[in-house]
Amino acid sequence: MNRYDVIIIGSGLGSLLCGYILSKEGFSVCILEKHSVTGGCLQSFRRGDNTFDTGIHYIGSMLPDQTLHSYWKYFGLSQTLDLERMNGDGFDVISMDGRDYRLAQGFDNFVDQLAVDFPSSGDFLKLYVTAIKDTVSAFPLYNFELTDNPAKTTWMGTNAWDFMSSLAGDSAENRRLLEVLSGNNFLYAGRKSSTPWHQLALINHSFISSAWRLKQGSMQIAEHLISSITAHGGRVLTRTEVKKISPLKDKFQVSATGDEMFVASRIIAGIHPQSAISILEPSIVKRSFHSRIMSMENTVSSFGLYLGLKPGRFPYLDYNLYYHAGKDAWAGPKCKANEWPGMYFMYTPASAKQGDHTTALCILSYMQFDEVKNWENTGKGKRGLDYTAFKNERAEKLLTLVERKFPEIRSVINSMEISTPLTWCDYTGTPQGSMYGIRKESGNYLKTMILPRTKIPGFYFTGQNLNLHGAPGVTISAIMTCSEILGLDYLFKKIRDAQ
Ligand SMILES: Cc1cc2nc3c(=O)[nH]c(=O)nc-3n(C[C@H](O)[C@H](O)[C@H](O)COP(=O)(O)OP(=O)(O)OC[C@H]3O[C@@H](n4cnc5c(N)ncnc54)[C@H](O)[C@@H]3O)c2cc1C
């Protein structure tokens, strides 16, 4: 028997941050990861000389005293990560209507740069930026503060599109700007009818504060955290899938790959709650809780091209490009097969930069899981020729859209890897390959909210399904989860003392 104070399921960012906190606090911790590689969405992979990131392409608020920097200082990440600052006057470029619009770093600069293209929209831009700042100040942990703010729940129940529309009014220029401000909604799998305003505000606030790429790829985050956890006496086991969790007196018994058994007083599930519920022994899960979790809907999945490029032929972009084929920035996730892809997100990894050029390019678009459902019960590498044909056909369609802006694209490609929603199922175990897990709904926010503490004593959730996905959201979730064990005041003081 392997006995621990805490077993953490999965080795994604949330799990690793919890593992770091608790092992540092003297708990015996063991992280169980089903895959051969740790990190979940933090994984990078190599093809030839190129390193491709999969689920972290850029991070925000990493200047000293900004939110993520402050938290990641406690974890030793702020001091260690090799970062490259993105273009100050346009870290995200929204391409729409045959024009490029730049989202700049720094709130005043953000307003100034957009005012060049939207000279009559100054008032709307100022209202938008003020609303983003007000919203963030209602979520104290996003401001590196503790005092709770009741305005939080109002923002969570506010629909992003409706709210922004109310700020924009009827002016034609403001309405066009509204689409541009929504143009990076791939960041939160935006849905006009349901995306809560606070998601848009918290995510954009982080990147407008400052936007960065990871020079050596996102895997450096996982590598740093794992070596720290190990140094604190913790263990991280790969190829160890948790199959079942059962009660054992006042503890839990965990069965994993190869009938290996573990015992722990506490379990933290850093995996999708639907996956977690399905491995918990039914006798310890209340029926109502089971049905609530299982009935929650997930965000859409993605389709990706990871291209190796001929040297010196394609420019290194110090920004991300969000290209939209039409005028509706929110059309992407619901795009029908015959209209697909409708939009794409493009970025060049910092690790592939060679002077002004890049040797690698990553292009992602939305894809519904239904598109690959036929092959859901097939194994990686054994999905058959029809699956390969499907992937190639979609790659062609995506490249055809890319050609509109980059006519040379096909002639500069050396190699191509393709990912579909099934790839995400294989590598992160997320149901339907969902990008950001459970879909939060402004109209029913409480119903789509997952709390770190459950009604099962000693069983906790962490990761992107809690309050928010992405680096800051998952970091704050990890702090909320561990504060259920350590106490928030105590933990926050420790984090503050590290500044
Ligand atoms: C395409 C894409 C692009 C993104 N881009 C960005 C970005 O640029 N910036 C940003 O900040 N965020 C980005 N995100 C979001 C961010 O990557 C995620 O929110 C975050 O990394 C999720 O972390 P997590 O802890 O929830 O776990 P995950 O990364 O989902 O990891 C879960 C882990 O659990 C393991 N597991 C599952 N079941 C079991 C089991 N039964 N037993 C053992 N192990 C198990 C999985 O193998 C996996 O390793 C992106 C996400 C996607 C999908």
The ligand as an SDF file (V2000), in Angstrom:
LIG
                    3D

 53 58  0  0  0  0  0  0  0  0999 V2000
   -6.3850   24.7880  -27.2370 C   0  0  0  0  0  0  0  0  0  0  0  0
   -6.1860   25.4750  -25.9110 C   0  0  0  0  0  0  0  0  0  0  0  0
   -5.4690   26.6450  -25.8440 C   0  0  0  0  0  0  0  0  0  0  0  0
   -5.2780   27.2960  -24.6270 C   0  0  0  0  0  0  0  0  0  0  0  0
   -4.5140   28.4280  -24.5880 N   0  0  0  0  0  0  0  0  0  0  0  0
   -4.2740   29.0240  -23.4010 C   0  0  0  0  0  0  0  0  0  0  0  0
   -3.3930   30.1480  -23.3280 C   0  0  0  0  0  0  0  0  0  0  0  0
   -2.8060   30.5820  -24.3280 O   0  0  0  0  0  0  0  0  0  0  0  0
   -3.1970   30.7210  -22.1060 N   0  0  0  0  0  0  0  0  0  0  0  0
   -3.7950   30.2590  -20.9590 C   0  0  0  0  0  0  0  0  0  0  0  0
   -3.5770   30.8330  -19.8850 O   0  0  0  0  0  0  0  0  0  0  0  0
   -4.6320   29.1800  -21.0130 N   0  0  0  0  0  0  0  0  0  0  0  0
   -4.8660   28.5470  -22.1880 C   0  0  0  0  0  0  0  0  0  0  0  0
   -5.6720   27.4440  -22.2410 N   0  0  0  0  0  0  0  0  0  0  0  0
   -6.3250   26.9860  -21.0010 C   0  0  0  0  0  0  0  0  0  0  0  0
   -5.3790   26.2350  -20.0660 C   0  0  0  0  0  0  0  0  0  0  0  0
   -4.4730   25.4500  -20.7900 O   0  0  0  0  0  0  0  0  0  0  0  0
   -6.1800   25.3170  -19.1330 C   0  0  0  0  0  0  0  0  0  0  0  0
   -7.2310   26.0450  -18.5380 O   0  0  0  0  0  0  0  0  0  0  0  0
   -5.3570   24.6860  -18.0080 C   0  0  0  0  0  0  0  0  0  0  0  0
   -4.0610   24.3320  -18.4150 O   0  0  0  0  0  0  0  0  0  0  0  0
   -6.1000   23.4570  -17.4870 C   0  0  0  0  0  0  0  0  0  0  0  0
   -5.4350   22.9160  -16.3810 O   0  0  0  0  0  0  0  0  0  0  0  0
   -6.1100   21.8270  -15.4290 P   0  0  0  0  0  0  0  0  0  0  0  0
   -5.3330   21.8140  -14.1660 O   0  0  0  0  0  0  0  0  0  0  0  0
   -7.5720   22.0370  -15.3230 O   0  0  0  0  0  0  0  0  0  0  0  0
   -5.8640   20.3850  -16.0660 O   0  0  0  0  0  0  0  0  0  0  0  0
   -5.6350   19.7140  -17.4780 P   0  0  0  0  0  0  0  0  0  0  0  0
   -4.5980   20.4340  -18.2430 O   0  0  0  0  0  0  0  0  0  0  0  0
   -6.9460   19.4370  -18.1210 O   0  0  0  0  0  0  0  0  0  0  0  0
   -4.9770   18.3220  -17.0340 O   0  0  0  0  0  0  0  0  0  0  0  0
   -5.7020   17.2370  -16.5220 C   0  0  0  0  0  0  0  0  0  0  0  0
   -4.7340   16.0640  -16.3870 C   0  0  0  0  0  0  0  0  0  0  0  0
   -5.4030   14.9770  -15.7320 O   0  0  0  0  0  0  0  0  0  0  0  0
   -5.0210   13.7570  -16.3470 C   0  0  0  0  0  0  0  0  0  0  0  0
   -6.0620   12.7550  -16.0520 N   0  0  0  0  0  0  0  0  0  0  0  0
   -7.3480   12.7580  -16.5080 C   0  0  0  0  0  0  0  0  0  0  0  0
   -8.0140   11.6820  -15.9880 N   0  0  0  0  0  0  0  0  0  0  0  0
   -7.1340   11.0250  -15.1810 C   0  0  0  0  0  0  0  0  0  0  0  0
   -7.2260    9.8530  -14.3460 C   0  0  0  0  0  0  0  0  0  0  0  0
   -8.3660    9.1500  -14.2430 N   0  0  0  0  0  0  0  0  0  0  0  0
   -6.1320    9.4420  -13.6630 N   0  0  0  0  0  0  0  0  0  0  0  0
   -4.9590   10.1430  -13.7330 C   0  0  0  0  0  0  0  0  0  0  0  0
   -4.8150   11.2540  -14.5110 N   0  0  0  0  0  0  0  0  0  0  0  0
   -5.8980   11.6920  -15.2140 C   0  0  0  0  0  0  0  0  0  0  0  0
   -4.8870   14.1340  -17.8130 C   0  0  0  0  0  0  0  0  0  0  0  0
   -4.1050   13.1900  -18.5310 O   0  0  0  0  0  0  0  0  0  0  0  0
   -4.2380   15.5190  -17.7160 C   0  0  0  0  0  0  0  0  0  0  0  0
   -2.8250   15.4160  -17.6710 O   0  0  0  0  0  0  0  0  0  0  0  0
   -5.8520   26.7590  -23.4390 C   0  0  0  0  0  0  0  0  0  0  0  0
   -6.5590   25.5540  -23.4970 C   0  0  0  0  0  0  0  0  0  0  0  0
   -6.7250   24.9200  -24.7100 C   0  0  0  0  0  0  0  0  0  0  0  0
   -7.4780   23.6100  -24.7480 C   0  0  0  0  0  0  0  0  0  0  0  0
  1  2  1  0
  2  3  1  0
  2 52  2  0
  3  4  2  0
  4  5  1  0
  4 50  1  0
  5  6  2  0
  6  7  1  0
  6 13  1  0
  7  8  2  0
  7  9  1  0
  9 10  1  0
 10 11  2  0
 10 12  1  0
 12 13  2  0
 13 14  1  0
 14 15  1  0
 14 50  1  0
 15 16  1  0
 16 17  1  0
 16 18  1  0
 18 19  1  0
 18 20  1  0
 20 21  1  0
 20 22  1  0
 22 23  1  0
 23 24  1  0
 24 25  2  0
 24 26  1  0
 24 27  1  0
 27 28  1  0
 28 29  2  0
 28 30  1  0
 28 31  1  0
 31 32  1  0
 32 33  1  0
 33 34  1  0
 33 48  1  0
 34 35  1  0
 35 36  1  0
 35 46  1  0
 36 37  1  0
 36 45  1  0
 37 38  2  0
 38 39  1  0
 39 40  1  0
 39 45  2  0
 40 41  1  0
 40 42  2  0
 42 43  1  0
 43 44  2  0
 44 45  1  0
 46 47  1  0
 46 48  1  0
 48 49  1  0
 50 51  2  0
 51 52  1  0
 52 53  1  0
M  END
$$$$
